């Protein structure tokens, strides 16, 4: 057996986790923490609803839930998604999961085999970069276009004989870029199974709704997460929409992996989804307001963004090429010396331009003073 020092880590510690650890030690009372690092919105869904969470019946705590999730919840989801997509999505196609991550893992456990390759964009959500290790597979990175959208032409030129699986994140984390309906259709026509990760799809920052791949769930998989759309990450609930011919097998995998998702959490979510569209609209308005302020303050301070996000919670701040420090070192220094939390680009890519991911959905009163402090801190490192 190899000693720990002889074994290469397949699942390395994220720089984000190191940043959070350092922020936990911050004790300067004159400079309170400024944390742009979290992957969640500060939107308070219960304040927006104007009521407290419903009481949870004791039986929802004392027993497991149904394997695929409560029928009431799946019916609410299937009805709303059918209305949005214009195609019929049956409740049997919906599996309630422990957040979007489990939904992705269930689909991968169905689709991937040893020796396959998982295709992801070159710069992507950190978890994507290591998922292939669970399956004895490899990962192949698809380059991004200049607009930070995955290059469709590069995908079309690939040899797909090895049973590859494509994992697509639109809107994407970290850049907030979105794929058009035409681009999603072009992907759906490829002879390759696709998992469309759409956890940020309901959170568009413009007037035009963000395109969705839900109309392709006769052939492909779509992932959603209420942790993002309704800002309730503590419930740990998302969903996977599967093609009809895979729905039963997904539930069988779910039974082996986690038995069921939180029965108590599903009870709370059933109540929230009675106001689903209203709450998503309020969340979007909240994010749009925060985004506009964030952009204006960055512009006034001369903080340069990689691009203006079109959806989601994040903006990416460009680091000068001549700064002399990698983004991970910058992020750790900001946490240790200045009490500022950001996520470095090293978590998202092996190579590429250095940037810091900042969450603009933090409480509104923290945006301007936080960015002013960040600007000052970066000047001391230049």
Secondary structure as UniProt FT lines:
FT   HELIX           4..6
FT   HELIX           15..23
FT   TURN            24..25
FT   TURN            29..30
FT   STRAND          34..35
FT   HELIX           45..49
FT   HELIX           58..62
FT   TURN            67..68
FT   HELIX           71..85
FT   HELIX           91..93
FT   STRAND          94..97
FT   HELIX           99..111
FT   TURN            114..115
FT   STRAND          117..121
FT   HELIX           126..135
FT   STRAND          138..142
FT   TURN            146..147
FT   HELIX           152..156
FT   TURN            161..162
FT   STRAND          165..169
FT   TURN            173..175
FT   HELIX           181..188
FT   STRAND          193..197
FT   TURN            199..202
FT   HELIX           214..216
FT   TURN            217..219
FT   STRAND          221..225
FT   HELIX           226..229
FT   HELIX           233..235
FT   STRAND          238..241
FT   HELIX           244..246
FT   HELIX           247..257
FT   HELIX           263..272
FT   HELIX           273..275
FT   HELIX           276..301
FT   STRAND          314..318
FT   HELIX           321..323
FT   HELIX           327..338
FT   STRAND          340..341
FT   STRAND          343..344
FT   HELIX           345..347
FT   STRAND          355..359
FT   TURN            360..361
FT   HELIX           364..381
//
